[in-house]
Amino acid sequence: MKKYFICLANSYKYGGRCLAGIEITIDNNKYSVVRNEDGTPKWIRPVSASEHKELSTTETQNINILDIIEVEEMGVCPEFAHSENIHYSSIKRSSKITKSTGAIDNLCNEVRSNIFFNKGKAVPTNVFQNGTYSLLLIKPESPAIYCDSNDKYRGKFTYNNNEYDLPITDPLYIDILKYDDSSVPLCGKQETGDLYFTISLGEELEGWHYKLIAGIVDMRIAWTDGCALK
């Protein structure tokens, strides 16, 4: 079955990539967001048959955040909180959505009171096994990006009055940070609305599933417009 989704994560994963986004329908170059019964956007995460389910960099190297992706779905394959997983036979870039505050706000989650079942940086395996979702897009309050003592980029932010400090695994945005020559500094504290974060729940590591900033939409970076919201 052919499906479409807006790419909101193309992040590092075990030598490959984790690709994910929000499902849409398209009609006359206009798209509509597919939603779950609770009103939250419906996510899709194509996975491979490899041990860690990562996609190859060859398949994903030309896919960017906010691209519209066409995928031939072969069936769903949920695994506990990773309920968004699907098997696929082909995947390709189709077009891109219009980058506007209204369009991105429409993709954000307005239902969850916290990020993945608790206020911490990770959830234990037993919580993951009882979870129902592992992806969401948020508009973080007062986000701040910084480089830690291990030369790894992280994001601090507030969401529903809870403070978070999570690692960034978006390779394209990391490259932008490394070679930033813009007039507006990308590191440091930013205004609410400048950045949107895709938050993902990773695979098990020593009994824990860590929360990751898997994709970043920066409203200050120039973008080529594409499909518009209905």
Phi and psi in degrees as a GROMACS rama.xvg file:
@    title "Ramachandran Plot"
@    xaxis  label "Phi"
@    yaxis  label "Psi"
@TYPE xy
-79.4325  130.8  LYS-2
-134.367  162.261  LYS-3
-126.772  144.934  TYR-4
-146.551  153.927  PHE-5
-86.4052  119.665  ILE-6
-68.2114  123.818  CYS-7
-125.267  1.14908  LEU-8
-155.785  129.64  ALA-9
-141.659  76.3073  ASN-10
-111.135  166.434  SER-11
-61.5943  139.75  TYR-12
-160.634  104.311  LYS-13
47.0143  50.4159  TYR-14
81.9234  -6.57214  GLY-15
-124.545  -144.351  GLY-16
-134.88  152.85  ARG-17
-108.485  116.386  CYS-18
-109.432  133.596  LEU-19
-157.129  157.086  ALA-20
-173.046  -177.174  GLY-21
-98.5076  130.393  ILE-22
-68.8111  141.61  GLU-23
-137.393  163.556  ILE-24
-113.335  151.098  THR-25
-125.196  134.697  ILE-26
-146.15  118.881  ASP-27
53.0517  47.0196  ASN-28
64.6369  18.6803  ASN-29
-118.746  142.371  LYS-30
-119.322  153.312  TYR-31
-125.083  141.063  SER-32
-79.9455  131.265  VAL-33
-82.4829  132.989  VAL-34
-124.216  151.854  ARG-35
-76.8809  174.465  ASN-36
-61.2194  -29.9448  GLU-37
-84.9422  4.56324  ASP-38
92.3156  -8.19356  GLY-39
-76.0619  147.219  THR-40
-59.8258  144.693  PRO-41
-89.0302  123.933  LYS-42
-96.323  154.102  TRP-43
-129.32  133.425  ILE-44
-130.023  99.3488  ARG-45
-65.4122  136.178  PRO-46
-130.237  153.36  VAL-47
-96.1472  -178.315  SER-48
-91.2173  4.00812  ALA-49
-71.5928  169.451  SER-50
-56.2468  -43.291  GLU-51
-101.955  5.71194  HIS-52
66.8147  16.1275  LYS-53
-73.1291  153.944  GLU-54
-91.9552  154.948  LEU-55
-75.2637  153.07  SER-56
-67.0971  -25.9816  THR-57
-62.7465  -41.8818  THR-58
-69.2644  -30.8299  GLU-59
-110.526  -1.56527  THR-60
-65.5005  -24.2909  GLN-61
-103.357  13.539  ASN-62
-104.333  129.098  ILE-63
-121.839  165.109  ASN-64
-58.4323  135.941  ILE-65
78.0407  2.74338  LEU-66
-68.4765  147.371  ASP-67
-91.9904  125.194  ILE-68
-109.6  133.518  ILE-69
-100.694  125.388  GLU-70
-131.072  138.39  VAL-71
-94.1977  104.143  GLU-72
-80.6542  133.019  GLU-73
-103.29  -3.27675  MET-74
143.707  154.734  GLY-75
-83.27  151.195  VAL-76
-145.28  60.6914  CYS-77
-62.3662  146.935  PRO-78
-136.505  93.0959  GLU-79
55.4878  -126.233  PHE-80
-64.717  -22.8536  ALA-81
-77.4956  57.6142  HIS-82
-72.1971  -13.1665  SER-83
-85.5359  -5.01807  GLU-84
-66.2676  138.515  ASN-85
-135.961  151.096  ILE-86
-86.8343  151.186  HIS-87
-144.972  159.2  TYR-88
-111.09  -23.6906  SER-89
-153.716  154.137  SER-90
-151.951  136.909  ILE-91
-157.476  157.265  LYS-92
-75.2491  136.619  ARG-93
-107.717  -53.7974  SER-94
-161.903  -150.209  SER-95
-146.477  150.877  LYS-96
-89.8647  161.177  ILE-97
-67.4104  130.98  THR-98
-90.8449  100.417  LYS-99
-144.579  156.066  SER-100
-58.7146  -42.3302  THR-101
-61.8399  -42.4762  GLY-102
-66.0361  -41.785  ALA-103
-74.1979  -39.2583  ILE-104
-57.4013  -35.6388  ASP-105
-65.7072  -19.1098  ASN-106
-93.555  -9.89208  LEU-107
-76.1022  155.946  CYS-108
-88.264  124.49  ASN-109
-113.459  9.00355  GLU-110
-104.661  -42.2937  VAL-111
-69.1923  132.438  ARG-112
-81.468  -26.1705  SER-113
-143.055  178.091  ASN-114
-95.1455  109.802  ILE-115
57.0172  60.8809  PHE-116
76.7922  -12.4147  PHE-117
-155.177  -178.454  ASN-118
-101.581  4.98353  LYS-119
-92.077  -167.787  GLY-120
-92.0883  -6.89605  LYS-121
-157.937  165.833  ALA-122
-125.551  145.415  VAL-123
-70.7719  161.496  PRO-124
-58.0209  -38.3077  THR-125
-65.0844  -33.0638  ASN-126
-71.1863  -41.9883  VAL-127
-57.8772  -42.1205  PHE-128
-68.7891  -18.8613  GLN-129
-104.238  4.9627  ASN-130
-81.4284  163.032  GLY-131
-121.461  -4.7059  THR-132
-155.878  157.403  TYR-133
-145.212  15.4671  SER-134
-143.68  139.273  LEU-135
-160.117  152.634  LEU-136
-107.43  131.814  LEU-137
-130.24  157.642  ILE-138
-102.955  96.3097  LYS-139
-69.5407  146.36  PRO-140
-86.2361  133.744  GLU-141
46.7204  54.5734  SER-142
-68.4712  148.31  PRO-143
-140.337  126.647  ALA-144
-104.793  136.012  ILE-145
-147.676  164.748  TYR-146
-106.27  124.209  CYS-147
-83.5109  -173.822  ASP-148
-67.9407  -14.2317  SER-149
-100.181  15.0457  ASN-150
59.9637  34.9818  ASP-151
-111.64  137.173  LYS-152
-82.1622  139.082  TYR-153
-136.362  162.461  ARG-154
-125.15  127.166  GLY-155
-102.075  140.965  LYS-156
-166.419  169.599  PHE-157
-115.475  137.612  THR-158
-138.882  118.579  TYR-159
50.6784  46.3027  ASN-160
69.9986  8.91645  ASN-161
-108.8  137.914  ASN-162
-95.8436  137.566  GLU-163
-129.952  154.461  TYR-164
-143.958  101.434  ASP-165
-125.849  151.976  LEU-166
-73.0375  147.476  PRO-167
-97.7248  127.838  ILE-168
-122.008  19.349  THR-169
-86.9039  105.083  ASP-170
-64.408  -36.5134  PRO-171
-66.2409  -44.4644  LEU-172
-70.3947  -33.5052  TYR-173
-60.8976  -42.1186  ILE-174
-62.8251  -39.7755  ASP-175
-61.8921  -41.5321  ILE-176
-64.7474  -41.512  LEU-177
-64.6454  -37.369  LYS-178
-115.006  30.9534  TYR-179
-63.1059  120.618  ASP-180
-127.793  21.8998  ASP-181
-77.69  163.543  SER-182
-75.6704  -19.8287  SER-183
-106.346  118.516  VAL-184
-59.4892  131.408  PRO-185
-89.068  -25.4839  LEU-186
-86.5406  162.797  CYS-187
92.2288  -176.129  GLY-188
-72.7046  135.362  LYS-189
-118.462  166.7  GLN-190
-79.0007  146.379  GLU-191
-59.86  128.619  THR-192
102.862  -16.8866  GLY-193
-70.1152  -37.3653  ASP-194
-125.488  146.184  LEU-195
-122.251  139.365  TYR-196
-115.377  132.141  PHE-197
-89.77  120.066  THR-198
-104.408  130.33  ILE-199
-124.663  150.176  SER-200
-102.471  117.531  LEU-201
-75.8612  178.091  GLY-202
-74.1186  168.583  GLU-203
-64.9504  135.198  GLU-204
-139.721  106.685  LEU-205
52.9233  44.5167  GLU-206
86.9  4.1592  GLY-207
-131.445  152.231  TRP-208
-116.948  115.099  HIS-209
-89.8385  147.348  TYR-210
-85.1305  135.401  LYS-211
-130.241  145.778  LEU-212
-88.4255  95.1642  ILE-213
-88.208  -14.0748  ALA-214
-157.657  145.604  GLY-215
-131.019  128.667  ILE-216
-104.092  116.493  VAL-217
-105.214  112.699  ASP-218
-70.9041  -10.2583  MET-219
-90.0407  -11.8697  ARG-220
-91.175  133.29  ILE-221
-59.5157  145.776  ALA-222
-142.935  148.521  TRP-223
-89.717  126.464  THR-224
-70.4768  156.682  ASP-225
-143.878  -131.735  GLY-226
-62.365  146.426  CYS-227
-104.885  158.915  ALA-228
-75.4873  141.699  LEU-229
